[in-house]
Every structure is written in structure tokens, then in C-alpha cells.
Amino acid sequence: MAKQHFTAEEAKEIGEKLRVDWTKWDVEQFRMGMDVELEHGTVDPNTNVTNDDPLMTGKIALAHLNEFGDYYTRLDQMEKEAEGKLLPVVEEIV
């Protein structure tokens, strides 16, 4: 079964191995990122590039956090907005 989430403790440990600078963002933002980036793992064999490897997953999350320190908060907000805008369109079609 594919891994579904990381704990804060796991994220902290992985971040330490990747030498994450915790003054740039907090462990929770990194943990959120690791959870999101599991989409590149065994959940879908067609897009599996990490094989759920925690370090590879952490590197992807870190790459996005280097772009924006709140990347995953922004992503969550964008997805919620998109769902809200899509629902009326779907209801209109039905």
C-alpha cells in the first residue's frame, strides 16, 4: 500500500538529513509538502518517480519551498478556490 502521509517527526528527521534551514520555514510546511509530493510515488505507477522514498519526496518538497516559503499553503488555497469555482460549472452542466 502506498504511503499516505508523514508525521511531523518524520518530516523533521528527513529535513535534518537534507540540511533544511528551519529558519526559512517550519516543519509543518515541509511536512505538508512531503504529503503533497507523495503524488509522485507509488500511488500511481504511471507517475511514480520517487517510489515513496522519503528523501526523494523531501527533495521535491524542498525544491518548491525554495520557490516560496509558503508554497503548500498557497497550493491548498488555490485548490480550494478551484474546487469552489468548478462546482457551480458542474452543477450547471448537470
N, C-alpha and C positions, 0 to 999 in steps of 0.2 A: 504494500500500500504506500502511496506517495506521502511524503511528509507534508503536513498541512500548516504548521506554524512553529515559530521559535519562541522560547521563553526569553525574558529579559536577561537572565543569567547566561543562557546560551549565546545570545547576541553580544553581550559584554565580553565573553570569553573569545568569541570569534573576532570581534573588533580589536581586542588586545593582540591577537595573532597577526592581524593585518595592520597593526600600529596606528589605529584610528586615533585622531586627535580629538578627545572628548570635549575640548573647549569650543569646537566648531558646531557641534550638535550633540544632542543627548542620546542615551542608549535607546530610549523608546522610539525615536525617529529612525534609528538604524534597525531596530527590531521590526518596525513596521515595514521598512524597505525589504528586509530579508523575507518577510512573509509574502509580500507582493511578488518578489522575484522568484519565488518557488514556481511561478508560472513557466519558468524556463527549465524546469526539472521534469521528473518522471510523471507528472500529472498528465502530460500529453506527449506520447512518444514521437510525434511528428515535429515537436519544437523543443525536445529535450537537448539542452546543451550543457547543463550542469550535473545531471544525474543526481540531483538533490545534495551535491557536495556542499557542505556549509561554507567552506572558504570561497568557492566559486560564487555561490549565492551572495555571500557578503561582499565580494568584489564588485558584483553588478550593482548592489545597493549603494556601495561606496562611490562608484562612478557617478550615479545620479545625485547623490548628496553633494558631491564636489561641484555639480552644476548649481544647485540650490539647496541650502541647508534645511529647507522645509519641503523638499521635493514631494515626499509622500503625503504630507498634509494637503498640499496643493492638488496632488493626484486624486486623493479621496474626495476633495471638494468638487473637482472637475467631474468626476464620475457621478457624484450625486446630482449635480446640476444637469448633466447629460441625461440621466435617468428621468429626472423631472420634466425635461423638455420632450423626451421621447414618448413618455406615457400618453400625453394628450394626442400625439400624432397616431399612435397605435389605436387609441380609443376611437379616433375619428375614422380610421380605416375600417374598424370592426363595426 
